Amino acid sequence: MTQQSIAFTIPPQPDDSNDQPGLWSVGHSTTVSLQPADENSGSESLRSTLIRHFAADIDTKYTDLILILCGFVSGLVDGLSFNAWGSFASMQTGNTVFIALGVSGQPIYPTYLWAKSLVAVTVFILSMILYIHVSRLLSPRRRSTLLLSFSAQTLALLAAAVLVETGSVSRRLEDPRAPIQWIQILPISLLSFQAAGQIVTSRMLAFDEIPTVVLTTLLCDLLVDKELLARGWRSNPRRNRRVGAFLALFLGAMTAGGLSKVTDMAASLWLAMGYRGSYLSDLDSNTTRQSHHVNHPPNKMTQSILTTTQDGITTITLNRPHRRNAVDPPTAKALYNAILAFDADPAQKVCILTGAGGTFCAGADLHAVAASSPSTLTTQENLQPVPDPSNKGKSEPVPVPSLGPMGPTRLHTSKPLIAAIAGHAVAGGLELALLADLRIVEEDAILGVFCRRWGVPLIDGGTVRLQAIVGLGRALDLILTGRRVGADEALGMGLVSRVVAKGAAVEEATALARELMRFPAMCMNVDRGSCYYSAYRAGSMEDALRREFERGARVLAAESVSGAARFRDGEGRHGRFGKL
């Protein structure tokens, strides 16, 4: 019999956030596909396929590399622009200095030469406003939006190259201190327009550490990074992006200087345009290969749960973005098994739970319940009652907690679990998030008991865990009203642990997981277990204290003696913990 699912909410409207950490945060890892998802219901017309293809959110796994290569274009264009016209197209810090020098009446500059820089800054600002408005209007991470932006940038470079190639603007590198030629304002404006598109794209994709334009803050951020010297290039992706952006800009400017010695300025423009045009192909082809993991309906080979293990960190991803990661019965079972596998593997120390396509989880799949009846619901494996341990004999082993409606919601892992939340975590999705010890949410995330509107109860631990985490009063407010809760409010009430930038949830969760892994594991997990026992199972304060001492005493011999000896020998004095 085909299994159906009880629904916890109507999937919310698509969200623009993304949960991919980028190419340089992905290293040698093991990916295990645990459960096939739905099959495609039928063939589609070419028109429908193309519309869905270009409406899909981009997979950002490799876009950080593309943005770093954009830095090469910035160096190439600025090297040309400064040599030829005495102005920058991208680096508005330099242009601002030139404007200030001109206004101050520096005698070394002819009158109004700084007007070129003023035009560059003005066009750059106006272009950024335009790019931002269009990106927000069309959805900043949509494939069609990014292709439109990069196409506009490529056409701007093409137009500048044609102006030079046709002789409308002199092909020779001129003395920037010569009297101003107003026709030069046109290519400067075109190049500033394309530079604005680069920086807006990097911000919309949440790669703030890749400036593509100016390196002042990049160098500062690089040097203040506490993990600057972390071993292994995969251990610090933000450092890698910053170093890559610096080198790309430097090499681009050096290339422009080299080309100016052997040919005219048109060569640099054609080269920049060629690079930019290749990025268009990369964006489309790369995201096409990833499209089944973004928001297309899956085919037979697509997996609804993806598990990746790397350096002791297990990352479990809900991979049904075409349903906003709503959970059907097969997905619930696969997620349950994935959590059990993590807990049973001694090599894995911390687990991260997240969702693909910019949404954490919209609850259970409403499409399944629409095809079910009350009689069939009660026969589903994930809708069976919670076993009563009092019915078991004392000599019988304690059974593994049963499968919950959303999968692992009746489990209690022995090791830390972090939820990395982008987009919506509502109804059953909120209950999944409450299973985690720590919840890292992006700044535009939405949480809530949306199932209130449809007469669907919380049966995945929502009424149990929510009031334990935020208190009875706040829990009743959320449960009775079913209202939406933003990231900042959730942080204020203690519902989430940290709020991070859009697109950064998985990366920040991974950094937090590495931080937890530096601590003595037995001690941390025993204290964690004592907290949960006190919150949910202790019969009295004395019972909780007794449990805390009994478990803690085991740690003293295993880890505390060696830890005290390290402190005695000078580690961690005066609050300087370093790698402790």
C-alpha positions in Angstrom: 0.0 0.0 0.0 1.3 3.5 -0.9 2.2 5.4 2.2 0.7 8.9 2.8 1.6 11.7 5.1 -0.2 13.9 7.6 0.4 17.6 6.6 1.7 20.2 9.0 1.4 23.3 6.8 0.9 24.6 3.3 4.3 25.1 1.9 5.1 28.9 2.1 6.0 31.1 -0.8 9.5 30.5 -2.2 12.2 32.3 -0.3 15.3 33.8 -1.9 17.9 32.7 0.6 20.5 30.1 -0.1 22.2 27.5 2.0 25.3 26.6 0.0 28.6 27.5 1.6 30.5 27.7 -1.7 33.2 25.9 -3.6 36.0 26.6 -1.2 34.2 25.3 1.8 33.7 21.9 0.3 36.5 19.5 0.6 37.1 15.8 0.3 33.8 14.4 1.7 31.6 11.4 1.6 28.1 11.8 0.4 25.6 9.1 1.1 22.2 9.1 -0.6 19.7 7.4 1.7 16.3 7.6 0.1 14.9 8.0 -3.3 12.4 10.8 -3.6 9.3 11.0 -5.8 9.3 10.1 -9.4 8.4 12.7 -12.1 4.7 12.4 -12.7 5.1 12.8 -16.4 6.8 14.5 -19.3 6.7 18.3 -19.7 6.7 20.6 -22.6 9.9 22.3 -23.6 8.4 25.6 -22.7 7.5 24.5 -19.1 10.9 23.0 -18.7 12.7 26.2 -19.8 10.5 28.4 -17.6 11.1 26.3 -14.6 14.8 26.1 -15.4 15.3 29.9 -15.5 13.0 30.4 -12.5 15.0 28.1 -10.3 17.3 29.3 -7.6 21.0 29.0 -8.5 23.1 26.4 -6.8 25.8 28.6 -5.2 28.3 25.7 -4.7 30.7 27.2 -7.3 29.7 30.8 -7.6 32.3 32.0 -5.1 34.9 30.9 -7.6 33.2 32.8 -10.4 33.1 35.9 -8.2 36.8 35.6 -7.5 37.5 35.5 -11.2 35.4 38.7 -11.5 38.1 40.3 -9.4 40.5 39.5 -12.2 38.2 41.5 -14.6 38.1 44.4 -12.1 41.9 44.5 -12.0 42.0 44.3 -15.8 39.5 47.0 -16.3 40.8 49.4 -13.6 44.4 48.9 -14.9 43.2 49.9 -18.4 41.0 52.8 -17.2 43.7 54.4 -15.0 46.4 54.1 -17.6 44.2 55.4 -20.4 41.9 57.9 -18.9 43.3 58.8 -15.4 40.3 57.3 -13.7 39.1 54.1 -12.1 36.0 52.2 -13.2 35.7 49.9 -10.1 37.8 51.3 -7.3 35.7 54.2 -6.0 38.1 54.9 -3.2 40.7 56.1 -5.7 38.1 58.1 -7.6 37.0 59.8 -4.4 40.6 60.8 -3.7 40.9 62.2 -7.2 37.7 64.2 -6.8 38.9 65.6 -3.5 42.3 66.6 -5.0 40.5 68.3 -7.9 38.1 70.2 -5.6 41.1 71.4 -3.5 42.7 72.9 -6.6 45.8 70.8 -6.8 48.0 72.6 -9.4 49.4 69.3 -10.8 46.0 68.5 -12.3 44.3 70.5 -15.1 41.0 72.1 -14.2 38.1 69.6 -14.1 40.2 66.5 -14.9 38.6 65.0 -11.8 35.3 65.2 -13.5 36.0 61.7 -15.0 36.2 60.3 -11.5 33.1 62.1 -10.5 31.2 60.6 -13.4 32.6 57.2 -12.5 31.4 57.4 -8.9 28.0 58.8 -9.9 27.4 56.1 -12.5 28.6 53.4 -10.1 26.2 54.5 -7.3 23.2 54.8 -9.7 24.0 51.5 -11.3 24.1 49.8 -7.9 20.7 51.2 -7.1 19.4 49.8 -10.4 21.0 46.4 -10.0 19.7 46.1 -6.4 16.2 47.1 -7.4 16.0 44.7 -10.3 17.5 41.8 -8.3 15.1 42.2 -5.4 12.2 42.6 -7.9 13.1 39.4 -9.8 14.6 37.4 -6.8 18.3 37.8 -6.4 19.3 34.1 -6.5 17.1 33.1 -9.4 19.1 31.8 -12.4 17.4 34.2 -14.8 18.2 37.2 -12.6 21.9 36.4 -12.4 22.1 35.7 -16.1 20.4 39.0 -16.8 22.9 40.8 -14.6 25.9 39.2 -16.1 24.5 39.7 -19.6 24.2 43.5 -18.9 27.7 43.6 -17.6 29.0 41.7 -20.7 27.2 44.1 -23.0 28.7 47.1 -21.2 32.2 45.7 -21.8 31.3 45.0 -25.4 30.1 48.5 -25.9 33.3 50.0 -24.4 35.4 47.7 -26.6 33.5 48.7 -29.7 34.0 52.5 -28.9 37.7 51.9 -28.7 37.9 49.5 -31.7 36.0 51.9 -34.0 38.1 54.9 -33.0 35.3 56.8 -31.3 37.7 56.8 -28.3 41.4 56.9 -29.0 43.1 53.5 -28.9 46.3 55.0 -27.6 47.2 55.3 -23.9 47.2 59.0 -23.4 48.7 61.3 -20.7 46.0 61.4 -18.0 47.2 64.9 -17.2 46.4 66.1 -20.7 43.2 68.2 -21.2 40.1 66.2 -20.7 38.4 64.5 -23.6 34.7 64.4 -22.8 34.1 61.4 -25.1 36.1 59.3 -22.6 33.3 59.7 -20.1 31.3 57.2 -22.2 33.5 54.1 -21.8 34.3 55.1 -18.2 30.5 55.1 -17.5 30.1 51.7 -19.2 32.9 50.2 -17.2 31.5 51.6 -13.9 28.1 50.2 -14.8 29.5 46.7 -15.1 31.6 47.1 -12.0 28.5 47.9 -10.0 26.8 44.7 -11.2 29.8 42.7 -9.9 29.7 44.0 -6.4 25.9 43.8 -6.1 26.0 40.1 -7.3 28.6 39.2 -4.6 26.4 40.8 -1.9 23.2 39.2 -3.1 24.8 35.8 -3.1 26.0 36.6 0.5 29.7 36.3 -0.3 30.6 39.5 1.5 34.2 38.5 1.8 34.6 38.7 -2.0 34.6 42.4 -2.8 35.4 42.1 -6.5 36.1 45.9 -6.5 38.2 47.2 -3.6 40.5 45.4 -1.2 40.9 47.7 1.8 38.4 46.0 4.1 39.3 42.6 2.6 43.0 42.9 3.8 41.8 44.0 7.3 39.3 41.2 7.6 41.9 38.8 6.4 44.5 39.8 9.0 42.0 40.0 12.0 40.7 36.4 11.2 41.6 34.3 14.2 41.7 31.2 11.9 44.0 32.9 9.4 46.7 30.2 9.9 44.3 27.3 10.2 45.9 24.2 8.7 44.4 22.9 5.5 43.0 25.2 2.8 39.5 23.6 3.3 39.3 24.5 6.9 38.8 28.3 6.4 36.8 29.1 3.2 36.4 32.8 4.0 40.2 33.2 4.2 40.6 31.3 0.9 38.1 33.6 -0.8 39.8 36.7 0.5 43.2 35.6 -0.6 41.8 34.5 -4.0 40.1 37.9 -4.5 43.3 39.7 -3.7 45.4 37.7 -6.1 42.8 37.8 -8.8 42.6 41.7 -8.7 46.4 41.9 -8.6 46.9 39.6 -11.6 44.2 41.4 -13.5 45.8 44.8 -13.1 49.2 43.3 -13.9 47.8 41.7 -17.1 46.3 45.1 -18.1 49.8 46.7 -17.6 51.5 44.0 -19.6 49.0 44.2 -22.5 49.4 48.0 -22.7 53.1 47.5 -23.5 52.5 45.2 -26.5 49.1 46.3 -27.9 46.4 48.9 -27.5 43.7 49.3 -24.8 41.1 47.4 -26.9 42.9 44.1 -26.1 42.2 44.5 -22.4 38.5 45.2 -23.0 38.1 42.2 -25.3 39.8 40.0 -22.8 37.5 41.3 -20.0 34.5 40.7 -22.1 35.6 37.2 -23.0 36.0 36.3 -19.4 32.6 37.8 -18.5 30.9 36.0 -21.3 32.4 32.7 -20.1 30.8 33.3 -16.7 27.4 33.3 -18.4 28.0 29.8 -19.7 29.3 28.7 -16.3 26.3 30.0 -14.4 23.8 28.3 -16.7 25.6 25.0 -17.2 26.7 24.6 -13.6 23.3 25.3 -12.2 21.7 23.1 -14.8 23.7 20.2 -13.6 22.6 21.0 -10.0 19.0 21.8 -10.9 17.5 18.7 -9.4 18.9 19.7 -6.1 17.5 23.2 -6.3 13.8 23.2 -7.0 12.9 21.0 -9.9 10.8 17.9 -9.2 13.2 15.0 -8.7 13.7 12.1 -11.1 14.2 8.5 -10.1 17.9 9.1 -9.2 17.3 12.1 -6.9 17.6 11.5 -3.2 15.3 13.2 -0.6 18.0 13.0 2.1 21.7 13.7 1.5 24.3 13.0 4.1 27.8 14.3 3.9 30.6 13.5 6.4 33.8 15.5 6.6 36.3 15.8 9.4 34.0 14.5 12.1 31.0 16.6 11.0 27.9 15.0 9.5 25.7 17.3 7.4 22.2 16.0 6.7 20.3 17.9 4.0 16.6 17.7 3.3 16.6 17.6 -0.5 13.0 18.2 -1.6 13.1 21.9 -2.6 10.3 21.4 -5.1 8.1 20.9 -2.0 10.0 23.4 0.1 11.5 20.4 1.8 8.2 19.2 3.1 8.5 15.7 4.5 6.6 12.7 3.1 6.8 9.2 4.8 9.8 7.9 2.8 11.7 11.1 3.6 10.8 10.8 7.3 12.1 7.3 7.4 15.3 8.3 5.6 15.9 11.2 7.9 15.3 9.0 10.9 17.9 6.5 9.6 20.4 9.3 8.9 20.2 10.6 12.4 20.6 7.1 13.9 23.6 6.4 11.6 25.3 9.6 12.8 24.7 8.8 16.5 26.1 5.3 16.0 29.3 6.4 14.2 32.1 7.1 16.8 34.0 9.0 14.1 31.3 11.6 13.7 31.2 14.2 16.5 28.6 16.9 15.5 25.7 16.8 13.1 24.3 19.7 11.1 20.7 19.5 9.8 19.7 21.8 7.0 17.6 22.1 3.9 18.3 22.6 0.2 17.1 25.4 -2.0 16.9 28.2 0.5 14.2 26.6 2.8 14.8 24.6 6.0 11.5 22.7 6.1 7.8 23.6 5.5 6.5 20.7 7.6 5.0 17.5 6.3 3.9 17.1 2.7 0.3 18.3 2.2 0.0 16.6 -1.1 0.2 13.2 0.6 -2.6 13.9 3.1 -4.8 15.2 0.4 -4.9 11.7 -1.1 -5.4 9.9 2.1 -8.3 9.0 4.4 -8.6 8.9 8.2 -8.4 5.1 8.2 -5.2 4.9 6.1 -3.4 7.5 8.2 -3.5 5.3 11.3 -1.7 2.5 9.6 1.3 4.5 8.5 4.6 3.5 10.1 5.5 7.1 11.0 2.1 7.7 12.7 2.2 5.0 15.4 1.9 5.8 19.1 4.9 6.5 21.2 5.8 3.3 23.0 5.3 3.2 26.8 8.5 2.0 28.5 6.5 1.1 31.6 5.0 -1.8 29.7 8.4 -3.4 29.2 9.9 -5.8 31.7 12.9 -4.5 33.7 15.2 -7.1 32.1 14.3 -6.1 28.5 16.5 -3.7 26.7 15.2 -0.1 26.2 14.0 0.0 22.7 15.2 2.6 20.2 12.6 5.4 20.0 10.1 4.8 17.3 9.8 6.7 14.0 7.9 10.0 14.4 5.7 11.7 11.8 8.6 13.9 10.7 11.1 11.1 11.2 13.7 11.5 14.1 11.6 13.7 16.4 11.3 11.0 19.1 15.0 10.5 19.2 17.6 12.0 21.6 21.1 11.9 20.1 24.1 11.4 22.4 26.1 14.1 20.4 25.4 17.7 19.5 22.9 18.5 16.7 22.9 21.9 15.0 20.1 23.2 12.8 21.2 25.5 10.0 18.0 27.4 9.0 17.4 29.4 5.9 13.9 30.5 4.8 11.0 28.9 6.5 11.1 26.5 9.4 7.4 26.1 10.2 4.9 23.6 11.6 6.7 20.2 11.5 9.8 22.0 10.2 9.9 24.0 13.4 9.5 20.8 15.4 12.5 19.4 13.5 14.5 22.5 14.4 13.5 22.1 18.0 15.2 18.7 18.0 18.5 20.4 17.6 20.6 21.7 20.5 21.5 24.9 18.7 19.6 26.7 15.9 21.6 29.0 13.5 19.1 31.1 11.5 19.6 33.5 8.6 18.4 37.0 9.1 15.4 36.6 6.9 14.3 33.3 8.3 10.7 32.7 9.3 9.5 30.3 12.1 6.1 29.5 13.3 3.3 27.1 14.1 1.6 27.6 10.7 -0.3 24.3 11.0 -2.7 26.1 13.5 -4.7 27.2 10.5 -5.4 23.7 9.2 -6.5 21.9 12.3 -3.2 19.9 12.4 -1.8 19.3 15.9 1.8 19.4 17.0 2.7 15.7 17.3 6.5 15.8 16.8 7.5 17.2 20.1 6.4 20.8 19.5 4.4 21.2 22.6 7.1 19.5 24.7 10.3 21.1 23.4 9.0 24.6 22.6 7.8 25.4 26.1 11.1 23.9 27.6 13.1 26.2 25.3 11.2 29.5 25.4 9.0 29.1 28.5 5.3 28.2 28.7 4.0 31.8 28.1 5.9 32.4 24.9 5.2 28.8 23.7 1.4 29.3 24.2 1.7 32.6 22.3 3.2 30.9 19.3 1.1 27.7 19.5 -2.3 29.4 19.9 -1.8 32.2 17.4 0.2 30.4 14.8 1.9 33.7 13.9 5.1 34.1 12.0 8.3 34.9 14.0 11.2 36.6 12.4 14.9 35.9 13.2 15.5 38.8 15.5 12.4 38.1 17.6 13.2 34.4 17.7 16.7 35.3 19.0 15.2 37.6 21.7 12.9 34.9 23.0 15.7 32.3 23.0 14.0 30.2 20.2 17.2 30.4 18.2 20.9 30.6 19.2 22.4 32.9 16.6 21.3 35.1 13.7 23.7 35.2 10.7 23.7 36.9 7.3 21.6 35.6 4.5 23.1 32.5 2.9 25.6 31.9 5.7 23.7 29.4 8.0 25.5 26.3 6.9 28.9 27.9 6.9 28.4 29.4 10.4 27.0 26.1 11.7 30.0 24.3 10.4 32.4 26.8 12.1 30.4 26.3 15.3 30.7 22.5 14.9 34.4 22.8 14.6 34.5 24.9 17.7 32.6 22.3 19.7 34.9 19.6 18.4 37.9 21.3 20.1 36.5 20.5 23.6 36.9 17.2 25.4 34.0 15.3 24.0 33.0 13.1 26.9 32.7 16.0 29.3 30.7 18.1 26.9 28.3 15.3 26.0 27.8 14.3 29.6 26.9 17.8 30.6 24.6 18.0 27.6 22.8 14.8 28.6 22.4 16.0 32.2 20.7 19.2 30.9 18.2 17.2 28.9 17.5 14.8 31.7 16.8 17.7 34.1 14.5 19.4 31.6 12.5 16.3 30.5 12.9 13.3 32.7 14.0 14.2 36.2 11.4 13.4 38.9 12.8 16.0 41.3 15.7 18.3 41.8 17.4 15.6 43.9 16.9 13.2 41.0 18.5 15.6 38.5 21.4 16.4 40.9 22.0 12.7 41.5 22.1 12.0 37.7 24.4 15.0 37.1 26.9 13.7 39.7 26.8 10.1 38.7 27.5 10.9 35.1 30.0 13.7 35.9 32.0 11.4 38.2 32.9 9.2 35.2 34.4 12.2 33.4 36.7 13.1 36.3 39.0 10.2 35.7 38.7 10.2 32.0 39.3 13.8 31.1 39.3 16.1 34.1 42.7 15.1 35.5 44.5 15.6 32.2 42.7 18.9 31.7 43.6 20.2 35.1 47.3 19.3 34.4 47.2 21.3 31.2 45.9 24.3 33.1 48.6 23.8 35.8 51.2 23.9 33.1 50.0 27.3 31.9 47.4 26.7 29.2 44.4 29.0 29.3 45.8 31.5 31.9 44.2 35.0 32.0 41.4 34.0 29.6 43.8 33.3 26.7 42.3 30.1 25.4 43.7 30.0 21.9 42.9 26.6 20.5 41.5 25.3 23.8 
